[in-house]
Amino acid sequence: MIGLHNMQTRPGSKHRVKRLGCGESSGHGKTSGKGHKGQKARSGGSLRLGFEGGQMPLIRRLPKRGFNNAAFHKNYAIVNLTDLSSFKEGTVVNEQLLRDSNLIRGQGAGLKILGDGELKHALTIEADKVSGSAREKIEKVGGSITLREKIVQGPRVADEPPAPADASESGATEAPKAKASAKKPAGKKKTAAKAAPKKKSAGKK
C-alpha cells in the first residue's frame, strides 16, 4: 500500500542540476554561457522589456493616433453547451450556479453562452449574451433563454429644467429675507453741515 512514507518519484522526473562555472571543459564553464563581462554577465543584471540603452525607445517614438477600443472592451465568462449537458433536465442555469459548479471563475462583465457541443435535454438559461447557434440548439430541445437586462443610469441632461418650487416653499424662503432686511440697522448718514468744511468769515482777520 502506498503511503507518504514509501512514495517515490517516477524515474526520469528528477535529474541532477548541472553546475556552472566549473572550468572550460565542463560544458558550461568559464563564462557560464553569459559571454564576456558587461551588464548581462553580472549577477542580478537584467534589462527590462523594450529598454534600448537609455535612448528614446521605439514605443515612445511611434505616433499614437486613432481610436482604441481597449478601454471599452468587455470580457465575458464563456460557457459552451458541452459544459451545460451535465445539468439535469429543467434546471435553471445562471451565473451563480456555474460559479458554484466551478465552470466559470474570475471576474467578468457577464455570462455568454456559445454553441460548441450538443444539448440533450431542455434547460432554462439566464445569461447576458448568447450566440445564434447556441440559441438554435437550446430551443431545438425545448429549452429557453432569458437575457438579463442591465440598468444603466446615465448622467443628468444639462438642459433639463429644474423642478418647480411650490408657492408655500417660495413664500417661506422670501419671508426670512424680508425680516433680515428689517432687522439690519441703518447706517448713520453724514449731515451736510458736518461734511462741508467750515468757512472763515471775511470780517474777522
C-alpha positions in Angstrom: 0.0 0.0 0.0 1.4 3.4 -1.0 1.7 6.0 1.8 3.6 9.2 2.4 6.4 7.2 4.0 7.1 5.0 0.9 6.2 7.2 -2.0 8.8 7.6 -4.7 9.2 9.8 -7.7 8.8 8.5 -11.2 12.0 7.5 -12.9 13.4 10.3 -15.0 11.2 13.0 -13.4 14.2 14.4 -11.5 17.8 14.9 -12.7 20.9 16.4 -11.3 21.3 20.1 -11.8 24.3 21.0 -13.9 26.7 23.3 -12.0 28.0 26.3 -13.9 31.5 27.8 -13.8 33.4 24.6 -13.2 36.1 25.0 -15.9 36.3 25.3 -19.7 36.0 21.6 -20.4 32.9 21.2 -18.2 30.5 22.3 -20.9 29.2 25.4 -19.1 32.4 26.7 -17.5 34.5 29.9 -17.5 31.9 32.5 -18.5 29.0 30.1 -17.8 27.3 30.9 -21.1 27.0 34.7 -20.3 29.6 36.0 -22.7 32.4 38.4 -21.6 31.7 41.0 -18.9 29.0 43.6 -19.4 25.8 44.3 -17.6 24.2 41.0 -18.7 27.1 39.0 -17.3 26.7 40.3 -13.8 24.6 38.6 -11.1 21.2 40.2 -11.0 21.9 42.2 -14.1 18.9 42.3 -16.4 17.2 44.7 -18.8 13.5 45.4 -18.8 11.4 44.8 -21.9 11.8 47.5 -24.5 15.0 49.0 -23.0 17.3 50.5 -25.6 20.3 51.6 -23.6 18.8 54.9 -22.5 17.8 56.3 -25.8 14.2 57.0 -26.6 12.5 53.6 -27.0 10.6 52.7 -30.1 7.3 52.5 -28.3 7.6 56.2 -27.4 8.9 57.3 -30.8 5.9 55.9 -32.7 2.9 58.3 -33.0 -0.3 57.4 -31.3 -3.3 58.2 -33.4 -6.8 56.9 -33.8 -9.4 55.3 -31.6 -8.6 52.3 -29.3 -11.4 50.2 -28.1 -9.3 48.5 -25.4 -10.7 50.8 -22.6 -14.3 49.9 -23.5 -13.8 46.2 -24.2 -15.8 43.8 -22.1 -14.7 40.3 -21.2 -17.5 37.8 -20.7 -17.3 34.4 -19.0 -17.6 31.8 -21.8 -19.6 28.6 -21.3 -20.3 26.1 -24.1 -23.3 23.8 -24.5 -20.9 20.9 -23.8 -20.5 22.1 -20.2 -24.3 22.5 -19.7 -25.0 18.9 -20.6 -24.1 17.8 -17.1 -27.1 19.5 -15.5 -30.4 17.7 -15.1 -33.4 18.5 -17.3 -35.4 21.6 -16.2 -32.5 23.1 -14.2 -32.3 26.9 -14.1 -28.8 27.6 -15.2 -27.4 31.0 -14.2 -24.1 32.6 -13.4 -24.2 31.7 -9.7 -24.9 28.1 -10.4 -22.0 27.9 -12.9 -19.7 29.5 -10.3 -20.7 27.0 -7.7 -20.0 24.2 -10.2 -16.5 25.7 -10.9 -17.4 26.1 -14.6 -16.5 29.8 -14.6 -14.0 31.6 -12.5 -12.7 35.2 -12.0 -14.5 38.5 -12.6 -16.1 39.4 -15.9 -18.7 41.6 -17.5 -21.3 38.8 -17.6 -22.1 35.4 -18.9 -22.0 34.4 -22.6 -23.3 31.0 -24.0 -21.6 29.6 -27.1 -22.8 26.7 -29.2 -19.9 24.3 -29.1 -21.3 20.8 -28.5 -24.9 19.4 -28.3 -27.6 19.8 -25.7 -29.6 16.6 -25.0 -32.4 18.0 -22.8 -34.2 21.2 -22.1 -32.7 23.8 -19.7 -33.7 27.3 -18.6 -30.7 29.5 -19.1 -30.2 33.0 -17.7 -27.3 34.8 -19.4 -26.1 38.2 -20.7 -25.3 37.1 -24.2 -25.9 34.0 -26.4 -24.6 33.1 -29.9 -27.0 32.3 -32.7 -26.0 28.7 -32.9 -26.4 28.2 -29.2 -29.9 29.7 -29.2 -30.9 27.5 -32.0 -29.7 24.3 -30.3 -31.3 25.2 -27.0 -34.7 26.0 -28.5 -34.5 22.8 -30.6 -34.6 20.6 -27.5 -37.3 22.7 -25.8 -35.1 24.9 -23.6 -35.4 28.7 -23.1 -33.0 31.6 -22.8 -33.6 34.7 -20.7 -31.2 37.6 -21.3 -30.5 39.7 -18.2 -31.1 43.4 -18.7 -28.6 45.8 -17.0 -30.0 49.1 -16.0 -27.5 51.9 -16.8 -28.2 55.2 -15.2 -26.9 58.0 -17.4 -25.8 61.5 -16.4 -28.4 64.2 -15.9 -29.1 66.3 -19.0 -27.8 69.8 -18.6 -30.7 71.4 -20.5 -33.2 69.7 -18.2 -35.2 72.5 -16.3 -35.1 72.3 -12.5 -38.2 71.1 -10.6 -40.7 74.0 -9.9 -40.9 75.0 -6.3 -44.3 75.2 -4.5 -45.8 78.6 -3.7 -45.7 77.8 0.0 -41.9 77.0 -0.2 -41.2 80.2 -2.1 -43.2 82.3 0.4 -41.3 80.6 3.2 -38.0 81.4 1.7 -38.9 85.1 1.0 -40.2 85.8 4.5 -36.8 85.4 6.3 -35.1 87.6 3.8 -37.6 90.4 4.4 -37.1 90.0 8.2 -33.4 90.1 7.8 -33.5 93.3 5.8 -35.8 94.9 8.5 -33.5 93.9 11.3 -30.5 95.3 9.6 -29.6 98.6 11.3 -29.4 101.6 9.1 -26.1 103.3 8.8 -25.5 106.8 10.1 -25.7 109.4 7.4 -23.4 112.3 7.5 -25.1 115.6 7.6 -24.3 118.3 5.1 -23.1 120.6 7.8 -20.6 118.1 9.0 -19.5 117.1 5.6 -18.9 120.7 4.4 -15.8 122.4 5.6 -16.1 125.5 7.8 -15.7 128.8 6.1 -13.9 131.7 7.8 -15.8 134.9 8.0 -14.5 137.8 5.8 -14.9 140.5 8.6 -12.7 138.7 11.1 -8.9 138.8 10.5 
